[in-house]
Amino acid sequence: MNIVAKLLGTLVSLLTGWVGSKIIGALWQKTTGEHPPSVTNPEKQQQATLGKILVFAVISGASAACIQALTKRWTRGLERRVAKH
């Protein structure tokens, strides 16, 4: 059962990471009126100023770290609950 909890945790982590990146991209576009300067937008990444690239990198990195920490906590809690049964 512990393997199932770990697989579910991995799946949740991937899904929340994808959703988080979509949310950050949408917020960036709504705030700046431009597509985010990310790897998925190579043209925009090359045209953007270094400042915009750094700000986007910090925001997206911080959100990814938060998502990772929260999903790891959730997975550990799930593993503890499964281990009790």
Biopython code that builds the backbone (N, CA, C, O; Angstrom):
import numpy as np
from Bio.PDB.StructureBuilder import StructureBuilder

atoms = [
    (1, "MET", "N", (0.817, -1.193, 0.000)),
    (1, "MET", "CA", (0.000, 0.000, 0.000)),
    (1, "MET", "C", (0.864, 1.262, 0.000)),
    (1, "MET", "O", (0.442, 2.292, -0.526)),
    (2, "ASN", "N", (2.060, 1.201, 0.577)),
    (2, "ASN", "CA", (2.949, 2.353, 0.627)),
    (2, "ASN", "C", (3.378, 2.776, -0.772)),
    (2, "ASN", "O", (3.561, 3.964, -1.036)),
    (3, "ILE", "N", (3.538, 1.811, -1.662)),
    (3, "ILE", "CA", (3.921, 2.118, -3.045)),
    (3, "ILE", "C", (2.795, 2.886, -3.733)),
    (3, "ILE", "O", (3.054, 3.812, -4.501)),
    (4, "VAL", "N", (1.557, 2.507, -3.464)),
    (4, "VAL", "CA", (0.410, 3.202, -4.054)),
    (4, "VAL", "C", (0.392, 4.660, -3.590)),
    (4, "VAL", "O", (0.136, 5.563, -4.386)),
    (5, "ALA", "N", (0.662, 4.887, -2.307)),
    (5, "ALA", "CA", (0.686, 6.253, -1.775)),
    (5, "ALA", "C", (1.795, 7.059, -2.443)),
    (5, "ALA", "O", (1.592, 8.229, -2.768)),
    (6, "LYS", "N", (2.955, 6.459, -2.652)),
    (6, "LYS", "CA", (4.054, 7.168, -3.306)),
    (6, "LYS", "C", (3.731, 7.473, -4.773)),
    (6, "LYS", "O", (4.029, 8.561, -5.266)),
    (7, "LEU", "N", (3.126, 6.517, -5.458)),
    (7, "LEU", "CA", (2.726, 6.750, -6.851)),
    (7, "LEU", "C", (1.672, 7.848, -6.943)),
    (7, "LEU", "O", (1.727, 8.704, -7.826)),
    (8, "LEU", "N", (0.717, 7.813, -6.025)),
    (8, "LEU", "CA", (-0.309, 8.845, -6.003)),
    (8, "LEU", "C", (0.315, 10.206, -5.695)),
    (8, "LEU", "O", (-0.066, 11.212, -6.293)),
    (9, "GLY", "N", (1.267, 10.243, -4.770)),
    (9, "GLY", "CA", (1.971, 11.482, -4.457)),
    (9, "GLY", "C", (2.726, 12.027, -5.650)),
    (9, "GLY", "O", (2.731, 13.235, -5.885)),
    (10, "THR", "N", (3.364, 11.148, -6.405)),
    (10, "THR", "CA", (4.084, 11.567, -7.611)),
    (10, "THR", "C", (3.120, 12.123, -8.653)),
    (10, "THR", "O", (3.395, 13.150, -9.274)),
    (11, "LEU", "N", (2.005, 11.453, -8.843)),
    (11, "LEU", "CA", (1.002, 11.910, -9.793)),
    (11, "LEU", "C", (0.443, 13.279, -9.384)),
    (11, "LEU", "O", (0.290, 14.167, -10.223)),
    (12, "VAL", "N", (0.143, 13.441, -8.105)),
    (12, "VAL", "CA", (-0.369, 14.723, -7.607)),
    (12, "VAL", "C", (0.682, 15.807, -7.776)),
    (12, "VAL", "O", (0.351, 16.935, -8.142)),
    (13, "SER", "N", (1.938, 15.486, -7.518)),
    (13, "SER", "CA", (3.021, 16.454, -7.671)),
    (13, "SER", "C", (3.146, 16.921, -9.118)),
    (13, "SER", "O", (3.282, 18.117, -9.374)),
    (14, "LEU", "N", (3.102, 15.999, -10.052)),
    (14, "LEU", "CA", (3.181, 16.355, -11.466)),
    (14, "LEU", "C", (1.991, 17.211, -11.903)),
    (14, "LEU", "O", (2.149, 18.205, -12.612)),
    (15, "LEU", "N", (0.818, 16.811, -11.472)),
    (15, "LEU", "CA", (-0.391, 17.535, -11.847)),
    (15, "LEU", "C", (-0.402, 18.944, -11.250)),
    (15, "LEU", "O", (-0.711, 19.908, -11.951)),
    (16, "THR", "N", (-0.073, 19.070, -9.980)),
    (16, "THR", "CA", (-0.074, 20.395, -9.353)),
    (16, "THR", "C", (1.034, 21.272, -9.925)),
    (16, "THR", "O", (0.858, 22.485, -10.042)),
    (17, "GLY", "N", (2.169, 20.682, -10.283)),
    (17, "GLY", "CA", (3.235, 21.451, -10.918)),
    (17, "GLY", "C", (2.804, 21.995, -12.261)),
    (17, "GLY", "O", (3.100, 23.144, -12.588)),
    (18, "TRP", "N", (2.111, 21.188, -13.043)),
    (18, "TRP", "CA", (1.615, 21.622, -14.342)),
    (18, "TRP", "C", (0.572, 22.732, -14.181)),
    (18, "TRP", "O", (0.614, 23.746, -14.877)),
    (19, "VAL", "N", (-0.372, 22.520, -13.241)),
    (19, "VAL", "CA", (-1.405, 23.528, -12.997)),
    (19, "VAL", "C", (-0.762, 24.821, -12.485)),
    (19, "VAL", "O", (-1.146, 25.915, -12.899)),
    (20, "GLY", "N", (0.212, 24.692, -11.589)),
    (20, "GLY", "CA", (0.902, 25.868, -11.059)),
    (20, "GLY", "C", (1.596, 26.669, -12.142)),
    (20, "GLY", "O", (1.539, 27.898, -12.143)),
    (21, "SER", "N", (2.251, 25.982, -13.062)),
    (21, "SER", "CA", (2.934, 26.699, -14.141)),
    (21, "SER", "C", (1.936, 27.396, -15.062)),
    (21, "SER", "O", (2.213, 28.486, -15.562)),
    (22, "LYS", "N", (0.791, 26.783, -15.287)),
    (22, "LYS", "CA", (-0.254, 27.412, -16.096)),
    (22, "LYS", "C", (-0.799, 28.659, -15.392)),
    (22, "LYS", "O", (-1.034, 29.685, -16.030)),
    (23, "ILE", "N", (-0.997, 28.561, -14.084)),
    (23, "ILE", "CA", (-1.508, 29.705, -13.320)),
    (23, "ILE", "C", (-0.507, 30.850, -13.329)),
    (23, "ILE", "O", (-0.886, 32.001, -13.545)),
    (24, "ILE", "N", (0.765, 30.552, -13.097)),
    (24, "ILE", "CA", (1.801, 31.589, -13.098)),
    (24, "ILE", "C", (1.893, 32.243, -14.475)),
    (24, "ILE", "O", (2.008, 33.465, -14.573)),
    (25, "GLY", "N", (1.845, 31.445, -15.528)),
    (25, "GLY", "CA", (1.872, 31.991, -16.882)),
    (25, "GLY", "C", (0.683, 32.901, -17.164)),
    (25, "GLY", "O", (0.838, 33.962, -17.769)),
    (26, "ALA", "N", (-0.504, 32.486, -16.724)),
    (26, "ALA", "CA", (-1.703, 33.296, -16.937)),
    (26, "ALA", "C", (-1.644, 34.587, -16.128)),
    (26, "ALA", "O", (-2.028, 35.649, -16.618)),
    (27, "LEU", "N", (-1.161, 34.495, -14.885)),
    (27, "LEU", "CA", (-1.025, 35.702, -14.067)),
    (27, "LEU", "C", (-0.007, 36.663, -14.661)),
    (27, "LEU", "O", (-0.209, 37.878, -14.652)),
    (28, "TRP", "N", (1.079, 36.119, -15.173)),
    (28, "TRP", "CA", (2.103, 36.963, -15.809)),
    (28, "TRP", "C", (1.501, 37.686, -17.015)),
    (28, "TRP", "O", (1.697, 38.888, -17.193)),
    (29, "GLN", "N", (0.773, 36.945, -17.830)),
    (29, "GLN", "CA", (0.191, 37.535, -19.029)),
    (29, "GLN", "C", (-0.853, 38.588, -18.663)),
    (29, "GLN", "O", (-0.925, 39.634, -19.307)),
    (30, "LYS", "N", (-1.661, 38.323, -17.636)),
    (30, "LYS", "CA", (-2.681, 39.284, -17.225)),
    (30, "LYS", "C", (-2.038, 40.542, -16.633)),
    (30, "LYS", "O", (-2.517, 41.653, -16.858)),
    (31, "THR", "N", (-0.956, 40.361, -15.879)),
    (31, "THR", "CA", (-0.298, 41.490, -15.228)),
    (31, "THR", "C", (0.501, 42.332, -16.202)),
    (31, "THR", "O", (0.423, 43.560, -16.171)),
    (32, "THR", "N", (1.271, 41.687, -17.068)),
    (32, "THR", "CA", (2.172, 42.427, -17.962)),
    (32, "THR", "C", (1.584, 42.651, -19.353)),
    (32, "THR", "O", (2.034, 43.532, -20.085)),
    (33, "GLY", "N", (0.589, 41.864, -19.712)),
    (33, "GLY", "CA", (0.031, 41.947, -21.058)),
    (33, "GLY", "C", (0.883, 41.234, -22.100)),
    (33, "GLY", "O", (0.632, 41.355, -23.300)),
    (34, "GLU", "N", (1.891, 40.488, -21.644)),
    (34, "GLU", "CA", (2.794, 39.761, -22.537)),
    (34, "GLU", "C", (2.819, 38.286, -22.162)),
    (34, "GLU", "O", (2.517, 37.914, -21.029)),
    (35, "HIS", "N", (3.182, 37.456, -23.128)),
    (35, "HIS", "CA", (3.382, 36.039, -22.824)),
    (35, "HIS", "C", (4.598, 35.911, -21.916)),
    (35, "HIS", "O", (5.528, 36.711, -22.019)),
    (36, "PRO", "N", (4.607, 34.916, -21.028)),
    (36, "PRO", "CA", (5.739, 34.768, -20.117)),
    (36, "PRO", "C", (7.030, 34.405, -20.850)),
    (36, "PRO", "O", (7.001, 33.665, -21.833)),
    (37, "PRO", "N", (8.161, 34.925, -20.370)),
    (37, "PRO", "CA", (9.449, 34.593, -20.997)),
    (37, "PRO", "C", (9.969, 33.249, -20.487)),
    (37, "PRO", "O", (10.916, 33.201, -19.702)),
    (38, "SER", "N", (9.357, 32.181, -20.928)),
    (38, "SER", "CA", (9.731, 30.855, -20.443)),
    (38, "SER", "C", (10.294, 30.011, -21.583)),
    (38, "SER", "O", (10.324, 30.440, -22.736)),
    (39, "VAL", "N", (10.730, 28.826, -21.245)),
    (39, "VAL", "CA", (11.291, 27.907, -22.236)),
    (39, "VAL", "C", (10.242, 27.513, -23.264)),
    (39, "VAL", "O", (10.574, 27.228, -24.415)),
    (40, "THR", "N", (8.981, 27.496, -22.857)),
    (40, "THR", "CA", (7.920, 27.143, -23.792)),
    (40, "THR", "C", (7.633, 28.265, -24.785)),
    (40, "THR", "O", (6.968, 28.046, -25.797)),
    (41, "ASN", "N", (8.133, 29.463, -24.499)),
    (41, "ASN", "CA", (8.007, 30.612, -25.411)),
    (41, "ASN", "C", (9.403, 31.116, -25.770)),
    (41, "ASN", "O", (9.798, 32.185, -25.305)),
    (42, "PRO", "N", (10.162, 30.381, -26.582)),
    (42, "PRO", "CA", (11.548, 30.779, -26.845)),
    (42, "PRO", "C", (11.681, 32.143, -27.513)),
    (42, "PRO", "O", (12.634, 32.873, -27.243)),
    (43, "GLU", "N", (10.735, 32.493, -28.381)),
    (43, "GLU", "CA", (10.805, 33.807, -29.025)),
    (43, "GLU", "C", (10.652, 34.921, -27.998)),
    (43, "GLU", "O", (11.403, 35.897, -28.016)),
    (44, "LYS", "N", (9.680, 34.772, -27.105)),
    (44, "LYS", "CA", (9.440, 35.779, -26.075)),
    (44, "LYS", "C", (10.615, 35.824, -25.099)),
    (44, "LYS", "O", (10.977, 36.891, -24.604)),
    (45, "GLN", "N", (11.202, 34.671, -24.829)),
    (45, "GLN", "CA", (12.334, 34.613, -23.906)),
    (45, "GLN", "C", (13.525, 35.373, -24.470)),
    (45, "GLN", "O", (14.232, 36.050, -23.723)),
    (46, "GLN", "N", (13.756, 35.275, -25.755)),
    (46, "GLN", "CA", (14.885, 35.974, -26.374)),
    (46, "GLN", "C", (14.628, 37.468, -26.516)),
    (46, "GLN", "O", (15.573, 38.258, -26.518)),
    (47, "GLN", "N", (13.373, 37.864, -26.634)),
    (47, "GLN", "CA", (13.037, 39.278, -26.791)),
    (47, "GLN", "C", (12.935, 40.013, -25.458)),
    (47, "GLN", "O", (13.093, 41.233, -25.415)),
    (48, "ALA", "N", (12.673, 39.294, -24.376)),
    (48, "ALA", "CA", (12.459, 39.917, -23.068)),
    (48, "ALA", "C", (13.765, 40.465, -22.497)),
    (48, "ALA", "O", (14.854, 39.979, -22.800)),
    (49, "THR", "N", (13.619, 41.486, -21.666)),
    (49, "THR", "CA", (14.789, 42.036, -20.997)),
    (49, "THR", "C", (15.261, 41.070, -19.918)),
    (49, "THR", "O", (14.502, 40.212, -19.467)),
    (50, "LEU", "N", (16.500, 41.214, -19.513)),
    (50, "LEU", "CA", (17.053, 40.349, -18.480)),
    (50, "LEU", "C", (16.266, 40.488, -17.180)),
    (50, "LEU", "O", (16.058, 39.504, -16.468)),
    (51, "GLY", "N", (15.832, 41.695, -16.873)),
    (51, "GLY", "CA", (15.044, 41.921, -15.656)),
    (51, "GLY", "C", (13.756, 41.121, -15.648)),
    (51, "GLY", "O", (13.413, 40.498, -14.643)),
    (52, "LYS", "N", (13.039, 41.134, -16.768)),
    (52, "LYS", "CA", (11.786, 40.376, -16.845)),
    (52, "LYS", "C", (12.045, 38.879, -16.741)),
    (52, "LYS", "O", (11.288, 38.153, -16.097)),
    (53, "ILE", "N", (13.106, 38.430, -17.369)),
    (53, "ILE", "CA", (13.441, 36.999, -17.297)),
    (53, "ILE", "C", (13.757, 36.596, -15.859)),
    (53, "ILE", "O", (13.314, 35.546, -15.393)),
    (54, "LEU", "N", (14.518, 37.426, -15.161)),
    (54, "LEU", "CA", (14.866, 37.119, -13.772)),
    (54, "LEU", "C", (13.641, 37.145, -12.866)),
    (54, "LEU", "O", (13.480, 36.272, -12.014)),
    (55, "VAL", "N", (12.782, 38.134, -13.044)),
    (55, "VAL", "CA", (11.571, 38.207, -12.219)),
    (55, "VAL", "C", (10.696, 36.984, -12.461)),
    (55, "VAL", "O", (10.194, 36.384, -11.510)),
    (56, "PHE", "N", (10.509, 36.611, -13.719)),
    (56, "PHE", "CA", (9.702, 35.428, -14.019)),
    (56, "PHE", "C", (10.338, 34.168, -13.436)),
    (56, "PHE", "O", (9.637, 33.305, -12.907)),
    (57, "ALA", "N", (11.659, 34.061, -13.531)),
    (57, "ALA", "CA", (12.351, 32.884, -12.995)),
    (57, "ALA", "C", (12.174, 32.787, -11.479)),
    (57, "ALA", "O", (11.947, 31.700, -10.948)),
    (58, "VAL", "N", (12.276, 33.908, -10.790)),
    (58, "VAL", "CA", (12.115, 33.902, -9.332)),
    (58, "VAL", "C", (10.689, 33.519, -8.955)),
    (58, "VAL", "O", (10.481, 32.688, -8.071)),
    (59, "ILE", "N", (9.710, 34.120, -9.620)),
    (59, "ILE", "CA", (8.309, 33.827, -9.306)),
    (59, "ILE", "C", (7.972, 32.370, -9.606)),
    (59, "ILE", "O", (7.364, 31.689, -8.780)),
    (60, "SER", "N", (8.362, 31.895, -10.776)),
    (60, "SER", "CA", (8.025, 30.509, -11.128)),
    (60, "SER", "C", (8.802, 29.514, -10.270)),
    (60, "SER", "O", (8.270, 28.463, -9.915)),
    (61, "GLY", "N", (10.044, 29.827, -9.935)),
    (61, "GLY", "CA", (10.825, 28.938, -9.064)),
    (61, "GLY", "C", (10.271, 28.878, -7.657)),
    (61, "GLY", "O", (10.209, 27.806, -7.055)),
    (62, "ALA", "N", (9.868, 30.025, -7.130)),
    (62, "ALA", "CA", (9.293, 30.056, -5.781)),
    (62, "ALA", "C", (7.978, 29.293, -5.735)),
    (62, "ALA", "O", (7.719, 28.553, -4.785)),
    (63, "SER", "N", (7.150, 29.468, -6.754)),
    (63, "SER", "CA", (5.878, 28.738, -6.762)),
    (63, "SER", "C", (6.116, 27.234, -6.896)),
    (63, "SER", "O", (5.415, 26.439, -6.269)),
    (64, "ALA", "N", (7.092, 26.840, -7.704)),
    (64, "ALA", "CA", (7.403, 25.411, -7.852)),
    (64, "ALA", "C", (7.905, 24.822, -6.534)),
    (64, "ALA", "O", (7.549, 23.698, -6.181)),
    (65, "ALA", "N", (8.728, 25.575, -5.806)),
    (65, "ALA", "CA", (9.234, 25.092, -4.519)),
    (65, "ALA", "C", (8.102, 24.933, -3.510)),
    (65, "ALA", "O", (8.078, 23.964, -2.752)),
    (66, "CYS", "N", (7.167, 25.877, -3.497)),
    (66, "CYS", "CA", (6.024, 25.778, -2.588)),
    (66, "CYS", "C", (5.143, 24.582, -2.938)),
    (66, "CYS", "O", (4.714, 23.838, -2.056)),
    (67, "ILE", "N", (4.882, 24.406, -4.213)),
    (67, "ILE", "CA", (4.061, 23.274, -4.654)),
    (67, "ILE", "C", (4.729, 21.965, -4.279)),
    (67, "ILE", "O", (4.063, 21.041, -3.812)),
    (68, "GLN", "N", (6.036, 21.874, -4.478)),
    (68, "GLN", "CA", (6.762, 20.650, -4.148)),
    (68, "GLN", "C", (6.710, 20.365, -2.651)),
    (68, "GLN", "O", (6.485, 19.224, -2.246)),
    (69, "ALA", "N", (6.915, 21.387, -1.830)),
    (69, "ALA", "CA", (6.883, 21.196, -0.377)),
    (69, "ALA", "C", (5.494, 20.754, 0.089)),
    (69, "ALA", "O", (5.369, 19.851, 0.916)),
    (70, "LEU", "N", (4.464, 21.387, -0.440)),
    (70, "LEU", "CA", (3.104, 21.035, -0.027)),
    (70, "LEU", "C", (2.721, 19.626, -0.465)),
    (70, "LEU", "O", (2.086, 18.899, 0.299)),
    (71, "THR", "N", (3.090, 19.231, -1.668)),
    (71, "THR", "CA", (2.744, 17.881, -2.110)),
    (71, "THR", "C", (3.548, 16.823, -1.351)),
    (71, "THR", "O", (3.043, 15.728, -1.103)),
    (72, "LYS", "N", (4.792, 17.136, -0.981)),
    (72, "LYS", "CA", (5.560, 16.181, -0.170)),
    (72, "LYS", "C", (4.920, 16.008, 1.205)),
    (72, "LYS", "O", (4.834, 14.892, 1.717)),
    (73, "ARG", "N", (4.469, 17.116, 1.805)),
    (73, "ARG", "CA", (3.781, 17.009, 3.096)),
    (73, "ARG", "C", (2.519, 16.172, 2.965)),
    (73, "ARG", "O", (2.235, 15.317, 3.805)),
    (74, "TRP", "N", (1.763, 16.427, 1.898)),
    (74, "TRP", "CA", (0.531, 15.686, 1.687)),
    (74, "TRP", "C", (0.825, 14.199, 1.506)),
    (74, "TRP", "O", (0.122, 13.350, 2.055)),
    (75, "THR", "N", (1.867, 13.887, 0.734)),
    (75, "THR", "CA", (2.227, 12.492, 0.491)),
    (75, "THR", "C", (2.657, 11.805, 1.780)),
    (75, "THR", "O", (2.270, 10.664, 2.037)),
    (76, "ARG", "N", (3.457, 12.495, 2.593)),
    (76, "ARG", "CA", (3.868, 11.894, 3.882)),
    (76, "ARG", "C", (2.664, 11.628, 4.781)),
    (76, "ARG", "O", (2.590, 10.587, 5.434)),
    (77, "GLY", "N", (1.722, 12.571, 4.813)),
    (77, "GLY", "CA", (0.513, 12.364, 5.601)),
    (77, "GLY", "C", (-0.290, 11.186, 5.089)),
    (77, "GLY", "O", (-0.824, 10.404, 5.876)),
    (78, "LEU", "N", (-0.380, 11.055, 3.772)),
    (78, "LEU", "CA", (-1.085, 9.923, 3.175)),
    (78, "LEU", "C", (-0.389, 8.610, 3.515)),
    (78, "LEU", "O", (-1.051, 7.617, 3.820)),
    (79, "GLU", "N", (0.937, 8.597, 3.466)),
    (79, "GLU", "CA", (1.680, 7.378, 3.804)),
    (79, "GLU", "C", (1.470, 6.991, 5.261)),
    (79, "GLU", "O", (1.359, 5.807, 5.577)),
    (80, "ARG", "N", (1.414, 7.978, 6.154)),
    (80, "ARG", "CA", (1.167, 7.677, 7.573)),
    (80, "ARG", "C", (-0.221, 7.097, 7.773)),
    (80, "ARG", "O", (-0.399, 6.143, 8.530)),
    (81, "ARG", "N", (-1.211, 7.678, 7.088)),
    (81, "ARG", "CA", (-2.578, 7.166, 7.218)),
    (81, "ARG", "C", (-2.682, 5.751, 6.674)),
    (81, "ARG", "O", (-3.370, 4.914, 7.258)),
    (82, "VAL", "N", (-2.010, 5.472, 5.568)),
    (82, "VAL", "CA", (-2.047, 4.130, 4.987)),
    (82, "VAL", "C", (-1.325, 3.138, 5.901)),
    (82, "VAL", "O", (-1.763, 1.996, 6.041)),
    (83, "ALA", "N", (-0.233, 3.562, 6.520)),
    (83, "ALA", "CA", (0.538, 2.678, 7.390)),
    (83, "ALA", "C", (-0.248, 2.289, 8.644)),
    (83, "ALA", "O", (-0.042, 1.207, 9.193)),
    (84, "LYS", "N", (-1.145, 3.164, 9.099)),
    (84, "LYS", "CA", (-1.942, 2.876, 10.304)),
    (84, "LYS", "C", (-2.945, 1.757, 10.061)),
    (84, "LYS", "O", (-3.335, 1.054, 10.994)),
    (85, "HIS", "N", (-3.358, 1.593, 8.818)),
    (85, "HIS", "CA", (-4.385, 0.584, 8.523)),
    (85, "HIS", "C", (-3.792, -0.718, 8.130)),
    (85, "HIS", "O", (-4.521, -1.670, 7.850)),
]
sb = StructureBuilder()
sb.init_structure("model")
sb.init_model(0)
sb.init_chain("A")
sb.init_seg("    ")
for serial, (resi, resn, name, xyz) in enumerate(atoms, 1):
    if name == "N":
        sb.init_residue(resn, " ", resi, " ")
    sb.init_atom(name, np.array(xyz, "f"), 0.0, 1.0, " ", f" {name:<3s}", serial, name[0])
structure = sb.get_structure()
